[in-house]
Amino acid sequence: MKKLLIVDDQQGIRLLLNEVFKREGYETFLAANGIEALDIAERIKPDGVLLDMKIPGMDGIEILKRLKSKMPEVPVVMMTAYGELDLIQEAMKLGAAHYFTKPFDIYEVRDAVNAMLQD
């Protein structure tokens, strides 16, 4: 079973993504902030990460940098409510595999993650 780490400070989004990806057959792990996300990632070694760009405390770019420094092979999909082109470009340069702007189409996110984590 593939492990997917979902990182978003909004509980509703975490729960929605959790429900969708559990149904898809993933073992899901949820984090509300950067410290929690990095701790979980280190423990479970996820196969993929869904990461919100705007998280209070440690933003998505910083979390992405730290994840990629320890686990460069792990694909990361960024999510942002802001569509900020400069942050998205920076995330892609740092190794993000894909990004979605909120509100996103849950089916597109599901299909992108499934494609990203195919064996």
DSSP file (Angstrom, degrees, kcal/mol; ACC not computed):
  #  RESIDUE AA STRUCTURE BP1 BP2  ACC     N-H-->O    O-->H-N    N-H-->O    O-->H-N    TCO  KAPPA ALPHA  PHI   PSI    X-CA   Y-CA   Z-CA
    1    1 A M              0   0    0      0, 0.0     2,-0.1     0, 0.0    25,-0.1   0.000 360.0 360.0 360.0 127.3    0.0    0.0    0.0
    2    2 A K        -     0   0    0     23,-0.3    25,-3.1     1,-0.1     2,-0.5  -0.460 360.0-132.6 -73.7 142.6    1.4    3.4   -1.1
    3    3 A K  E     -a   27   0A   0     23,-0.2    44,-2.5    42,-0.2    45,-1.3  -0.855  21.2-170.7-101.7 127.4    1.8    6.0    1.7
    4    4 A L  E     -ab  28  48A   0     23,-2.6    25,-2.2    -2,-0.5     2,-0.5  -0.973  10.0-153.6-121.8 123.9    0.6    9.5    1.0
    5    5 A L  E     -ab  29  49A   0     43,-2.4    45,-3.0    -2,-0.5     2,-0.5  -0.858   9.0-162.0 -97.2 125.1    1.3   12.5    3.2
    6    6 A I  E     -ab  30  50A   0     23,-3.2    25,-2.4    -2,-0.5     2,-0.5  -0.938   7.3-173.6-111.1 119.6   -1.3   15.3    3.1
    7    7 A V  E     +ab  31  51A   0     43,-3.1    45,-2.3    -2,-0.5     2,-0.3  -0.941  24.4 130.4-121.6 111.9   -0.2   18.6    4.4
    8    8 A D        -     0   0    0     23,-2.1     6,-0.1    -2,-0.5    47,-0.1  -0.956  49.7-141.5-157.4 139.3   -2.7   21.5    4.7
    9    9 A D  S    S+     0   0    0     45,-0.3     2,-0.7    -2,-0.3    23,-0.1   0.640  84.4  86.5 -78.6 -12.1   -3.6   23.8    7.6
   10   10 A Q     >  -     0   0    0      1,-0.2     4,-2.2    -3,-0.0     3,-0.4  -0.798  67.4-155.9 -92.6 115.8   -7.3   23.7    6.6
   11   11 A Q  H  > S+     0   0    0     -2,-0.7     4,-2.8     1,-0.2     5,-0.2   0.872  90.7  57.6 -58.6 -40.1   -8.9   20.7    8.3
   12   12 A G  H  > S+     0   0    0      1,-0.2     4,-2.2     2,-0.2    -1,-0.2   0.892 108.5  45.6 -59.7 -40.9  -11.7   20.5    5.7
   13   13 A I  H  > S+     0   0    0     -3,-0.4     4,-2.7     2,-0.2     5,-0.3   0.913 111.9  51.8 -69.6 -42.7   -9.2   20.1    2.9
   14   14 A R  H  X S+     0   0    0     -4,-2.2     4,-2.5     1,-0.2    -2,-0.2   0.934 112.6  46.1 -57.2 -45.6   -7.2   17.5    4.8
   15   15 A L  H  X S+     0   0    0     -4,-2.8     4,-2.4     2,-0.2    -2,-0.2   0.898 112.6  49.5 -67.2 -40.8  -10.3   15.5    5.5
   16   16 A L  H  X S+     0   0    0     -4,-2.2     4,-2.4    -5,-0.2    -2,-0.2   0.952 114.9  43.4 -61.6 -50.3  -11.6   15.7    1.9
   17   17 A L  H  X S+     0   0    0     -4,-2.7     4,-2.6     1,-0.2     5,-0.3   0.888 112.3  54.4 -64.6 -38.1   -8.2   14.6    0.5
   18   18 A N  H  X S+     0   0    0     -4,-2.5     4,-2.1    -5,-0.3     5,-0.2   0.935 110.0  46.6 -58.6 -47.7   -7.9   11.9    3.1
   19   19 A E  H  X S+     0   0    0     -4,-2.4     4,-1.9     1,-0.2    -2,-0.2   0.928 113.7  48.0 -61.4 -47.7  -11.3   10.4    2.2
   20   20 A V  H  X S+     0   0    0     -4,-2.4     4,-1.1     1,-0.2    -2,-0.2   0.930 115.8  42.6 -61.2 -47.3  -10.6   10.5   -1.5
   21   21 A F  H  <>S+     0   0    0     -4,-2.6     5,-2.6     2,-0.2     4,-0.3   0.768 109.2  56.4 -79.9 -24.0   -7.1    8.9   -1.3
   22   22 A K  H ><5S+     0   0    0     -4,-2.1     3,-1.5    -5,-0.3    -1,-0.2   0.918 107.7  50.7 -65.3 -42.3   -8.2    6.2    1.3
   23   23 A R  H 3<5S+     0   0    0     -4,-1.9    -2,-0.2     1,-0.3    -1,-0.2   0.813 104.8  57.5 -62.6 -29.7  -10.8    5.2   -1.3
   24   24 A E  T 3<5S-     0   0    0     -4,-1.1    -1,-0.3    -5,-0.1    -2,-0.2   0.535 126.1-102.5 -78.6  -6.3   -8.1    5.0   -3.9
   25   25 A G  T < 5S+     0   0    0     -3,-1.5   -23,-0.3     1,-0.3     2,-0.2   0.621  74.8 137.4  97.9  14.1   -6.3    2.5   -1.7
   26   26 A Y      < -     0   0    0     -5,-2.6     2,-0.7   -25,-0.1    -1,-0.3  -0.618  56.8-126.2 -90.4 151.7   -3.6    4.7   -0.2
   27   27 A E  E     -a    3   0A   0    -25,-3.1   -23,-2.6    -2,-0.2     2,-0.3  -0.893  40.4-155.0 -89.3 116.7   -2.4    4.7    3.4
   28   28 A T  E     -a    4   0A   0     -2,-0.7     2,-0.4   -25,-0.2   -23,-0.2  -0.710  18.9-169.4-105.2 148.3   -2.8    8.4    4.3
   29   29 A F  E     -a    5   0A   0    -25,-2.2   -23,-3.2    -2,-0.3     2,-0.4  -0.995  13.6-149.1-132.6 137.2   -1.1   10.5    6.9
   30   30 A L  E     +a    6   0A   0     -2,-0.4     2,-0.4   -25,-0.2   -23,-0.2  -0.884  14.7 178.8-116.9 139.1   -2.3   14.0    7.8
   31   31 A A  E     -a    7   0A   0    -25,-2.4   -23,-2.1    -2,-0.4     3,-0.1  -0.999  17.2-165.5-137.0 140.4   -0.3   17.1    8.9
   32   32 A A  S    S+     0   0    0     -2,-0.4     2,-0.3   -25,-0.2   -25,-0.1   0.540  75.4  20.4 -99.6 -10.4   -1.6   20.6    9.8
   33   33 A N  S  > S-     0   0    0      1,-0.1     4,-2.3    22,-0.1     5,-0.1  -0.929  83.4 -97.3-152.2 174.2    1.8   22.3    9.8
   34   34 A G  H  > S+     0   0    0     22,-0.4     4,-2.7    -2,-0.3     5,-0.2   0.887 116.4  51.3 -66.5 -42.8    5.4   22.0    8.7
   35   35 A I  H  > S+     0   0    0      1,-0.2     4,-2.2     2,-0.2    -1,-0.2   0.941 113.9  45.2 -60.7 -47.4    6.9   20.6   11.8
   36   36 A E  H  > S+     0   0    0      1,-0.2     4,-2.7     2,-0.2     5,-0.2   0.906 112.9  52.0 -61.9 -42.9    4.3   17.8   12.0
   37   37 A A  H  X S+     0   0    0     -4,-2.3     4,-2.7     1,-0.2    -2,-0.2   0.926 111.3  45.1 -61.2 -47.0    4.7   17.2    8.2
   38   38 A L  H  X S+     0   0    0     -4,-2.7     4,-2.1     2,-0.2    -1,-0.2   0.874 113.1  51.4 -67.3 -36.8    8.5   16.8    8.4
   39   39 A D  H  X S+     0   0    0     -4,-2.2     4,-1.8    -5,-0.2    -2,-0.2   0.939 113.5  43.7 -63.2 -48.4    8.2   14.6   11.5
   40   40 A I  H  X S+     0   0    0     -4,-2.7     4,-3.0     1,-0.2     5,-0.4   0.928 112.4  53.3 -63.0 -45.2    5.7   12.3    9.9
   41   41 A A  H  X S+     0   0    0     -4,-2.7     4,-2.3     1,-0.2    -1,-0.2   0.903 108.7  49.4 -58.3 -42.9    7.7   12.2    6.6
   42   42 A E  H  < S+     0   0    0     -4,-2.1    -1,-0.2     1,-0.2    -2,-0.2   0.889 115.8  43.7 -64.1 -38.7   10.8   11.1    8.4
   43   43 A R  H  < S+     0   0    0     -4,-1.8    -2,-0.2    -5,-0.2    -1,-0.2   0.920 125.9  27.5 -71.6 -45.7    9.0    8.4   10.3
   44   44 A I  H  < S-     0   0    0     -4,-3.0    -3,-0.2    -5,-0.1    -2,-0.2   0.652  86.7-139.9 -98.6 -16.5    6.9    6.9    7.4
   45   45 A K     <  -     0   0    0     -4,-2.3   -42,-0.2    -5,-0.4    -3,-0.1   0.987  30.9-139.4  51.4  72.6    9.0    7.7    4.3
   46   46 A P        -     0   0    0      0, 0.0   -42,-0.2     0, 0.0     3,-0.1  -0.154  15.1-141.1 -64.7 155.5    6.0    8.6    2.1
   47   47 A D  S    S+     0   0    0    -44,-2.5     2,-0.3     1,-0.3   -43,-0.2   0.676  87.0   0.8 -83.9 -21.0    5.7    7.5   -1.5
   48   48 A G  E     -b    4   0A   0    -45,-1.3   -43,-2.4    26,-0.2     2,-0.4  -0.983  64.6-144.2-162.1 160.3    4.1   11.0   -2.3
   49   49 A V  E     -bc   5  76A   0     26,-1.9    28,-3.1    -2,-0.3     2,-0.6  -0.998   4.3-158.6-135.9 133.9    3.2   14.3   -0.7
   50   50 A L  E     -bc   6  77A   0    -45,-3.0   -43,-3.1    -2,-0.4     2,-0.5  -0.970  28.8-174.2-104.9 119.6    0.3   16.7   -1.2
   51   51 A L  E     -bc   7  78A   0     26,-3.1    28,-2.5    -2,-0.6     2,-0.2  -0.961  22.0-138.6-130.6 122.5    1.6   20.0    0.2
   52   52 A D  E     - c   0  79A   0    -45,-2.3    28,-0.2    -2,-0.5     3,-0.1  -0.518  12.0-144.8 -73.8 142.9   -0.2   23.3    0.6
   53   53 A M  S    S+     0   0    0     26,-3.4     7,-2.8     1,-0.2     2,-0.8   0.870  86.3  54.8 -76.6 -38.5    1.8   26.4   -0.3
   54   54 A K        +     0   0    0     25,-0.3   -45,-0.3     5,-0.2    -1,-0.2  -0.823  64.9 149.2-107.1  98.9    0.5   28.7    2.4
   55   55 A I        -     0   0    0     -2,-0.8   -22,-0.1    -3,-0.1   -21,-0.0  -0.997  49.0-111.4-127.9 129.6    0.8   27.3    5.9
   56   56 A P  S    S+     0   0    0      0, 0.0     2,-1.3     0, 0.0   -22,-0.4  -0.261  95.3  12.1 -58.2 145.6    1.3   29.5    9.0
   57   57 A G  S    S+     0   0    0    -24,-0.1     2,-0.6   -23,-0.1   -24,-0.0  -0.701 134.8  27.5  92.5 -89.1    4.7   29.1   10.6
   58   58 A M  S    S-     0   0    0     -2,-1.3   -24,-0.3     4,-0.0     5,-0.0  -0.939  86.5-141.0-110.2 114.9    6.7   27.2    8.0
   59   59 A D     >  -     0   0    0     -2,-0.6     4,-2.2    -5,-0.1     3,-0.2  -0.171  26.5 -99.7 -75.5 170.9    5.4   27.8    4.4
   60   60 A G  H  > S+     0   0    0     -7,-2.8     4,-2.8     1,-0.2     5,-0.2   0.812 119.9  57.1 -59.8 -34.1    5.2   25.2    1.7
   61   61 A I  H  > S+     0   0    0     -8,-0.5     4,-2.5     2,-0.2    -1,-0.2   0.933 109.4  45.3 -63.9 -45.5    8.4   26.3    0.0
   62   62 A E  H  > S+     0   0    0     -3,-0.2     4,-2.2     2,-0.2    -2,-0.2   0.902 114.0  49.0 -65.0 -41.3   10.4   25.8    3.2
   63   63 A I  H  X S+     0   0    0     -4,-2.2     4,-2.8     2,-0.2     5,-0.2   0.929 111.3  50.8 -62.7 -44.5    8.7   22.4    3.8
   64   64 A L  H  X S+     0   0    0     -4,-2.8     4,-2.9     2,-0.2     5,-0.2   0.923 109.3  50.7 -58.8 -46.4    9.4   21.4    0.2
   65   65 A K  H  X S+     0   0    0     -4,-2.5     4,-1.7     1,-0.2    -1,-0.2   0.930 113.6  44.7 -57.5 -46.7   13.1   22.4    0.5
   66   66 A R  H  X S+     0   0    0     -4,-2.2     4,-1.2     2,-0.2    -2,-0.2   0.896 114.0  48.9 -68.5 -40.0   13.5   20.3    3.7
   67   67 A L  H >X S+     0   0    0     -4,-2.8     4,-3.2     1,-0.2     3,-0.5   0.947 112.9  47.4 -61.4 -48.3   11.6   17.3    2.3
   68   68 A K  H 3< S+     0   0    0     -4,-2.9    -1,-0.2     1,-0.2    -2,-0.2   0.790 106.0  58.6 -67.9 -27.8   13.7   17.3   -0.9
   69   69 A S  H 3< S+     0   0    0     -4,-1.7    -1,-0.2    -5,-0.2    -2,-0.2   0.838 120.0  28.7 -69.7 -30.5   17.0   17.6    1.0
   70   70 A K  H << S+     0   0    0     -4,-1.2    -2,-0.2    -3,-0.5    -1,-0.2   0.759 137.9  23.4 -97.8 -30.1   16.2   14.4    2.9
   71   71 A M    ><  +     0   0    0     -4,-3.2     3,-1.7    -5,-0.2    -1,-0.2  -0.566  63.8 166.5-137.5  69.5   14.1   12.6    0.3
   72   72 A P  T 3  S+     0   0    0      0, 0.0    -1,-0.1     0, 0.0    -4,-0.1   0.739  75.9  58.3 -61.7 -22.1   14.9   13.9   -3.2
   73   73 A E  T 3  S+     0   0    0      2,-0.1    -5,-0.1    -5,-0.0    -2,-0.0   0.625  79.6 103.3 -83.3 -12.7   13.1   11.0   -4.9
   74   74 A V  S <  S-     0   0    0     -3,-1.7     2,-0.2    -7,-0.2   -26,-0.2  -0.579  72.1-130.5 -76.8 122.0    9.7   11.6   -3.2
   75   75 A P        -     0   0    0      0, 0.0   -26,-1.9     0, 0.0     2,-0.4  -0.511  23.1-161.9 -73.3 138.6    7.2   13.3   -5.6
   76   76 A V  E     -c   49   0A   0     19,-0.4    21,-2.8    -2,-0.2    22,-1.1  -0.982   9.8-159.2-125.8 128.9    5.5   16.4   -4.2
   77   77 A V  E     -cd  50  98A   0    -28,-3.1   -26,-3.1    -2,-0.4     2,-0.3  -0.939  18.0-146.8-105.3 123.2    2.3   18.0   -5.5
   78   78 A M  E     -cd  51  99A   0     20,-2.7    22,-2.1    -2,-0.5     2,-0.4  -0.634   9.7-163.0 -90.4 147.4    1.8   21.6   -4.4
   79   79 A M  E     +cd  52 100A   0    -28,-2.5   -26,-3.4    -2,-0.3     2,-0.4  -0.996  11.6 174.7-127.9 135.2   -1.5   23.2   -3.7
   80   80 A T  E     - d   0 101A   0     20,-2.3    22,-3.0    -2,-0.4     3,-0.1  -0.999  29.0-160.8-142.3 140.7   -2.1   27.0   -3.5
   81   81 A A  S    S+     0   0    0     -2,-0.4    20,-0.1    20,-0.3    -1,-0.1   0.493  92.8  57.9 -88.0  -5.2   -5.2   29.1   -3.1
   82   82 A Y  S    S-     0   0    0      2,-0.1     3,-0.2     3,-0.0    -1,-0.1   0.657  85.1-143.1-106.9 -17.2   -3.3   32.1   -4.4
   83   83 A G        +     0   0    0      1,-0.2     2,-0.8    17,-0.1     3,-0.1   0.819  32.2 175.6  57.8  30.6   -2.1   31.2   -7.8
   84   84 A E     >  -     0   0    0      1,-0.2     4,-2.3     2,-0.1     3,-0.3  -0.591  19.8-157.8 -75.2 108.4    1.1   33.1   -7.1
   85   85 A L  H  > S+     0   0    0     -2,-0.8     4,-2.7     1,-0.2     5,-0.2   0.851  86.8  53.6 -57.7 -41.4    3.2   32.5  -10.2
   86   86 A D  H  > S+     0   0    0      1,-0.2     4,-2.1     2,-0.2    -1,-0.2   0.907 111.5  45.2 -65.5 -40.5    6.6   33.3   -8.5
   87   87 A L  H  > S+     0   0    0     -3,-0.3     4,-2.6     2,-0.2    -1,-0.2   0.897 113.4  50.2 -68.0 -39.9    6.0   30.8   -5.7
   88   88 A I  H  X S+     0   0    0     -4,-2.3     4,-2.4     2,-0.2    -2,-0.2   0.927 111.2  48.8 -63.6 -44.2    4.7   28.1   -8.1
   89   89 A Q  H  X S+     0   0    0     -4,-2.7     4,-2.2     1,-0.2    -2,-0.2   0.905 111.8  49.5 -62.1 -41.1    7.8   28.6  -10.3
   90   90 A E  H  X S+     0   0    0     -4,-2.1     4,-1.9     1,-0.2    -2,-0.2   0.917 110.2  50.7 -63.8 -42.4   10.1   28.4   -7.2
   91   91 A A  H  <>S+     0   0    0     -4,-2.6     5,-2.5     1,-0.2     4,-0.3   0.905 110.2  49.4 -61.5 -42.0    8.3   25.2   -6.1
   92   92 A M  H ><5S+     0   0    0     -4,-2.4     3,-1.1     1,-0.2    -1,-0.2   0.897 109.8  51.1 -65.9 -39.6    8.8   23.6   -9.5
   93   93 A K  H 3<5S+     0   0    0     -4,-2.2    -1,-0.2     1,-0.2    -2,-0.2   0.842 106.7  55.7 -63.7 -32.9   12.5   24.6   -9.6
   94   94 A L  T 3<5S-     0   0    0     -4,-1.9    -1,-0.2    -5,-0.2    -2,-0.2   0.498 132.8 -88.2 -80.9  -3.1   12.9   23.0   -6.1
   95   95 A G  T < 5 +     0   0    0     -3,-1.1   -19,-0.4    -4,-0.3    -3,-0.2   0.540  68.2 157.4 114.0   6.8   11.5   19.7   -7.4
   96   96 A A      < -     0   0    0     -5,-2.5    -1,-0.3     1,-0.1   -19,-0.2  -0.421  32.6-149.8 -61.6 139.3    7.7   19.8   -7.1
   97   97 A A        -     0   0    0    -21,-2.8     2,-0.3     1,-0.2   -20,-0.2   0.787  68.5 -17.6 -81.9 -28.7    6.2   17.4   -9.5
   98   98 A H  E     -d   77   0A   0    -22,-1.1   -20,-2.7     2,-0.0     2,-0.3  -0.967  59.2-144.8-165.7 166.6    2.9   19.2  -10.1
   99   99 A Y  E     -d   78   0A   0     -2,-0.3     2,-0.3   -22,-0.2   -20,-0.2  -0.993   4.1-163.8-146.1 156.3    0.7   22.0   -8.7
  100  100 A F  E     -d   79   0A   0    -22,-2.1   -20,-2.3    -2,-0.3     2,-0.4  -0.987  16.3-136.4-134.2 144.9   -3.0   22.8   -8.3
  101  101 A T  E     -d   80   0A   0     -2,-0.3   -20,-0.3   -22,-0.2   -22,-0.0  -0.849  42.2 -84.3-100.8 140.9   -4.7   26.1   -7.5
  102  102 A K  S    S+     0   0    0    -22,-3.0     2,-0.1    -2,-0.4     3,-0.0  -0.646 113.8  48.9 -84.9 143.3   -7.6   26.0   -5.0
  103  103 A P  S    S-     0   0    0      0, 0.0     2,-0.2     0, 0.0    -2,-0.2   0.422  90.8-179.2 -74.4 133.9  -10.4   25.5   -5.5
  104  104 A F        -     0   0    0     -4,-0.1     2,-0.8    -2,-0.1    -2,-0.1  -0.603  36.6-106.5-100.5 161.4   -9.2   22.5   -7.3
  105  105 A D    >>  -     0   0    0     -2,-0.2     4,-2.1     1,-0.2     3,-0.7  -0.790  27.7-149.4 -83.5 114.1  -11.0   19.7   -9.1
  106  106 A I  H 3> S+     0   0    0     -2,-0.8     4,-2.5     1,-0.3    -1,-0.2   0.808  95.3  55.7 -59.3 -31.0  -10.7   16.8   -6.8
  107  107 A Y  H 3> S+     0   0    0      2,-0.2     4,-2.5     1,-0.2    -1,-0.3   0.869 106.3  50.2 -70.5 -35.4  -10.8   14.3   -9.7
  108  108 A E  H <> S+     0   0    0     -3,-0.7     4,-2.4     2,-0.2    -2,-0.2   0.908 111.9  48.0 -66.6 -41.5   -7.8   16.1  -11.4
  109  109 A V  H  X S+     0   0    0     -4,-2.1     4,-2.5     2,-0.2     5,-0.2   0.941 112.6  49.1 -63.1 -46.4   -5.9   15.9   -8.1
  110  110 A R  H  X S+     0   0    0     -4,-2.5     4,-2.7     1,-0.2    -2,-0.2   0.931 112.7  47.1 -57.9 -47.5   -6.7   12.2   -7.7
  111  111 A D  H  X S+     0   0    0     -4,-2.5     4,-2.3     1,-0.2    -1,-0.2   0.886 112.0  50.3 -65.0 -38.8   -5.7   11.4  -11.3
  112  112 A A  H  X S+     0   0    0     -4,-2.4     4,-2.3     2,-0.2    -1,-0.2   0.915 113.1  45.5 -66.1 -42.5   -2.4   13.4  -11.0
  113  113 A V  H  X S+     0   0    0     -4,-2.5     4,-2.1     2,-0.2    -2,-0.2   0.924 112.8  50.5 -66.8 -43.7   -1.5   11.6   -7.8
  114  114 A N  H  < S+     0   0    0     -4,-2.7     4,-0.3    -5,-0.2    -2,-0.2   0.920 113.2  45.9 -59.9 -42.9   -2.4    8.2   -9.2
  115  115 A A  H >< S+     0   0    0     -4,-2.3     3,-0.9     1,-0.2    -1,-0.2   0.906 112.6  51.2 -65.0 -41.3   -0.3    8.8  -12.3
  116  116 A M  H 3< S+     0   0    0     -4,-2.3    -1,-0.2     1,-0.2    -2,-0.2   0.832 114.9  41.9 -65.1 -33.8    2.6   10.1  -10.2
  117  117 A L  T 3< S+     0   0    0     -4,-2.1    -1,-0.2    -5,-0.1    -2,-0.2   0.252  81.3 127.9-104.9  13.3    2.6    7.1   -7.9
  118  118 A Q    <         0   0    0     -3,-0.9    -3,-0.0    -4,-0.3    -4,-0.0  -0.411 360.0 360.0 -65.4 144.4    2.1    4.3  -10.4
  119  119 A D              0   0    0     -2,-0.1    -1,-0.1     0, 0.0    -3,-0.0   0.474 360.0 360.0 -73.2 360.0    4.6    1.5  -10.2
